[in-house]
Amino acid sequence: MLLGVHVSSGGKIYEALDRAHELGCKTMQVFSRNPQRWRSDSLRQQDMEEFRRRRTKFKIKPVFLHISYLINLASPNPRLYQASIEAFIEDILEAHLLGAEYMVTHMGSHKDTTEEAGLKRFTDALNIILERTAQAKVMLLLENTAGSGSWLGYTFEHQKKIIEGLARRERVGLCLDTAHAYLAGYDLATAKGLEVLLEEIESMTGIDMVKLIHLNDAKGALGSHHDRHDHIGKGNIGIEGMGNIINHPKLKDIPLILETPKQSAEDDSMNLAVVRKLRKD
């Protein structure tokens, strides 16, 4: 089982690898920069070299980077839209230099326009990004959302439409967030609900497109669209639902990253222990 957590990137970027290693993780996710601010500078060459050295030493693979929250490739605002494209390109090129295999991205908000218009803007932006980063060996993963407000990605029909519109679709995959799926209306608390979700993904894009699972329990109610994560087994998906996901034959070989609450220093260790106990190998 490839199991990891989203680790803090506080301090030097390579220190995130130390945190993952201390937790016994063989994979991890991290922000390469402050997710709430636009880029002010780039990572130093020596820091990127040390990142690559430590990940080899600790045998952490694959590495997932997560895109900034400020980026919105579906925005109708021309200034934000263009700034998002440029920032996304910078992040991919930096991820390539770090040696990261994947970049996880949300699918943006269409704001006061239509979903169809937002999906077209996102697809057009992604085509530009993929063309201008053709030399990068980084796969982009489209993450499903809880569907709050005007956020795209709460149904896998959105991912299907985007992928169908891409010229370089071989560099694009999916990230399945379990809490987001439940909050969007997929009842992952039951084995039947999990099958419904997997059948939809299979029919829309194929399960093989899922390269990462964000394994999170959901604090909100089914279909509430209120994006709040909970500890594994303590939310509304529950311990049985989490176990079904972890052990499902179609999902059990996909890397798992926890984005569970971090209210204390022990929370990551607690959640990792629960997942390891639930796994039936």
N, C-alpha and C positions, 0 to 999 in steps of 0.2 A: 504494500500500500504506500503510494507516494502522498505523504501527509505533511502539510505545513500551515503556517499562519501568515496573516498580514503583519509584518513587523515594522516597528518604528524606524524611520530614516534619520532620526535625530543625531546630530553630530556629523561624522563622516559617513558617506554612503556605504562604505565597506563595513562599518560597524553593525549594520543590519544583518550581515552574515553571521557575526558572532552571536547575535541574539537568537537567530534561527538555530544555529548549531547547539547552543546551550539548552534549547527546548527539544533537542533530538529530531529536528526536522530535516528532511532530505529535499524539500522544495520550499519555496517561500514567495511571498508577494510584497512589494514595497513601492512607495512613491519615490521617484528619483529626485523630486524637488517638492517644495511646499505646494500642496494641492489647492490652497486657497489664495495663491498669489500668482501673478504673471511672472515669467522668468526674468530675473535681473542679471544672471550670469550663467556660465556653463560649469559643469564639473571639471575639476582640474585633471590633467592627464595622469599625474601620479596617483590620484585617488581612484581613477578608473582602472589603472594597472593593478593597484592593490586589491580592488574589488575582484578582478579576474583571478588574482593569485589566491585569495582566500576562498573563493567558491570552489576552486579546484582542490584546495587543501581539505575543505570540509565536505566535498562531494555533494554539493547542493545543486540539483538539476532536475527539472528546468527552473529558471528564474522568471517570474512574472512581474512586470512593472504595471502600475495603474496610472491611467491618464489623469491629468488635473481636473478638478471639478469645474473650473472656470471655462474650460473648452466646451463649445456648443456648436457642433457641425450642422445642426438643424436650425440654427437661429435665422430669423428673417432680417435681423439687423446687419446691414452690410459691413459695418466696421468690426463688430464682434465676430461675424462669420469669417472674414478674411484673417483676423487676428488668430482665430481658432485654428485655421488651416496652417498658418505659419508656425504656431506653437506646437501643433501636432507633429509637423515635419521635424522640428528641432528635437522633440522628445524621442521620435523613432530613431533618428540618427545617433542620438546619445545612447539609447538603449542598445543599438548595434555595437557601439564602441565598448559598452559594458559587457557585451556578450550575452545579454538577455535573449531568451528565445521568444518571449511573447509580450505583447502590450495589450492590456485589457482596457476597453473603452465603453463608457455608457453611450447611448444612441442619441442623446440630445433632446432638447425641448423645442417644439414647433411654435411655442408662445401663443400668439393670438391668431395664427394661421391654421391651416388644415393639416391633418396627419399626412395626407398625400403630398402636400407641398413640403412638409418637413422631411419626409422620406426622400424626396427628390434632391433637396439641398444636401442631405447627409450623403447620399449616393454620389452626387457630383463632387462633393468635397473629398470623399474617400478615393475617388478615381484620380483626382489631382495628387493627393498625398501618396498613393501607391506608385504613381508614375515618377514622382520626384524623389522617392526613396527606393527606387528599384534595386539599388546596390545593397540595401540593408537586408540582413537575414533575420528579420523580426516578423512574426505572424501577429496580425491584429485580431483580437477576440471581441466580438460584439456581446455585451452583457445584457441579459433581459432585466427589465425593471418592474417595480411594483405598480407602475401606471398612475402615479400621483400627478395631479395637474395636467400639464400638456406633454409629459415625458413619453417618448417613443419606446418601443421594445417590450411592452407588456404582453404581446402576443407574438408567437414565432412566425406569423405571417409577415410581420414587419422585417424580420431578419431575412426571410425568403425574398422579399421584394428588393431589398438592398443588394443581396448577393447576386441576384439575377441581373442587376444593373451594373455590375463591376466588370472591368476589362481584365483585371488581375486577381480573380477570385481565389487563386491558389494560395494567396497570402492572407486569407481571411478565414477565421473559424468562429466558434461560439464559446461563451462562458455561461454556464447555467448557474444562476444564483437561486438556491432553494427557498430562502426566505422571500425573495422577490416574487418567485413563482407562486408561492402560497398566498401572498398578499394580493397578487393579481387575479386570484381565483382558482388556481389549480390545487386541489385538495390533497397535498402530499402527506397528510396525516393518515391516509388510507392507502393500502396497496393498489386498490382500483384507481384512485386518483393519480397515483404515480404512473400507472400504465397509460392513463389518458394523456398525461403530459408527454411521456416518451413516444407515444403513437403520433402525437401532433408534431413533435420535433422530427421524427422519422419521415413523416409525410411532407413536411415543409423543406427540410434541408438535409436530412439524414443524420442519424446519431453520431456517425463518424466525424461530423463537424464539431462536436463538443470536445474541446481540448482541455477544459478546466471546469471544475465544480467549486463554486463558492458555497461551502457547507455551513449554513446558518439556520438556526431555528428562528421562528417568527413570533414577535411579541404581539403584533396586531392580529385582528380577526381575519378569517378567510375572506378574500375579495375586498378587504377594506381599503386597499391602495395606500395604506399608511406605512411608510418604510421604516420599520423598527426591527432590529435584529435581537435575538435572545440567545442565551447559552444553550448548548446542545442538549436536547431532551427536556428543557425547562420552558419551552414556548408552546405554541399551539400546534406545531407539527408533532412534537412529542417524541419520546424515546423510541417508540415502535416505528414511527414514521421515519425518523433519522436512521434507524437500523435498516429499514427497507431500502433506503437510498444508498447507503454505504455498501450494502451487499448485493445490490441488483446486478445480475450478470452483464447487463449492457453498460453499467457505470463503474464497476468495481476496479477497472484498470485505469481510470481517468484520475489525474492528480486532484487532490482535495486541498483547498485553502480555506481556513477558518477566518471569518471576519466578525467574530463574536465579541460581546462587550468586554472592555478592559477596565473594570472598575477597581481592580487590585492587581498587584504584581503576580498573583497566583492564578489568575483567571485563564490565561492561555494554557498553562500546564494542566489545569482542571479539565478544560474542554478537550484537549488532546488526549488525555487519559480516558475520557468517556468514549471518544471515537475509537480508540485502540481496543477498548473492551468490547465495543459493539461489533467490531469486525470479525467475521467468521471465515477464516482461511482454511 
